[in-house]
């Protein structure tokens, strides 16, 4: 599972749990956003994506930084 698929799964689950309507983040309170982001970090850890940022591996981030 990649980061985009994981985010979709989390978003749908969170919408049900938090009662959020609309697209990503619209109409959410600050507390709901903090809860969602906390869940996101836990999901990334559970699914082994905690070392990735934006779907990139550490090696990809280093390579991208070297090109800038």
LINJOLIN-V380775 format. One record per residue. N is the residue number from 1. SS is DSSP state (H for helix, E for strand, C for the rest). PHI is phi in degrees with one decimal (999 if undefined). Layout:
N;SS;PHI
N;SS;PHI
This chain:
1;C;999
2;C;-95.0
3;H;-62.9
4;H;-65.6
5;H;-65.3
6;H;-64.1
7;H;-62.3
8;H;-60.1
9;H;-60.7
10;H;-63.2
11;H;-61.0
12;H;-63.6
13;H;-65.1
14;H;-66.3
15;H;-57.6
16;H;-67.9
17;H;-66.2
18;H;-93.6
19;C;68.8
20;C;-86.6
21;C;-106.3
22;C;87.0
23;C;-80.9
24;C;-42.8
25;C;85.4
26;C;-69.2
27;C;78.8
28;C;-87.6
29;C;-81.4
30;H;-58.4
31;H;-64.2
32;H;-63.4
33;H;-65.0
34;H;-62.3
35;H;-62.7
36;H;-61.5
37;H;-68.2
38;H;-63.4
39;H;-63.8
40;H;-59.2
41;H;-64.3
42;H;-65.5
43;H;-60.6
44;H;-61.0
45;H;-66.9
46;H;-60.7
47;C;-90.1
48;C;73.0
49;C;-107.0
50;C;-65.1
51;C;-88.7
52;C;-110.7
53;E;-127.0
54;C;64.8
55;C;81.1
56;E;-99.8
57;C;-79.4
58;H;-56.5
59;H;-62.6
60;H;-66.9
61;H;-64.9
62;H;-63.1
63;H;-62.8
64;H;-64.9
65;H;-64.0
66;H;-68.8
67;H;-81.5
68;C;-75.3
